[in-house]
Amino acid sequence: MNAVERPLPPLNADERTVLESWLDFHRATLAMKCEGLDDGQAAVASVPPSGFTLTGLVQHMAEVERNWFRRVFAGEQAPPIYDPQADPSAPDGGFKLAEGASLHDALATWQAEIARARELCADRALTDTGRFMEQDVNLRWIHVHMIEEYARHNGHADLLRERIDGTTGV
């Protein structure tokens, strides 16, 4: 039985509710893929020579949340979490595990970034904009992109989890 709650997004709701619900659905899916794993299991690489791990994926999604909601949408000068010297716009941030990296810490950091993203979006319209590649990008576009980002990476998480302990589905 899963402790992570993942409600089905509403079938008939306004645009904002649908977008936020699908994003939360995919966030919950990633959390479910990590549920019940210890640090060693979550650090198991997918297939050599790849070093892709569930802990690295959670770290990456914390970086993605930070980038799109804090840097792009809110204009914050938020440095990278896992490699402060890295280019904040690097697409692969967070995947590499530092010595002593733990799934618990990665999940806590990721949840903190999600909480901050929700705060930044709470009173903003879907038409409100941030800046990306020297262009305006609206919150609607960011939500759709984040849903796509999670959906793609949740497919990776499915394969990682199956390799670790045979768990499939969810």
Beta strands, then each sheet from edge to edge (+ up, - down):
strand 1: 129-132
strand 2: 135-138
sheet 1: 1+ 2-
end
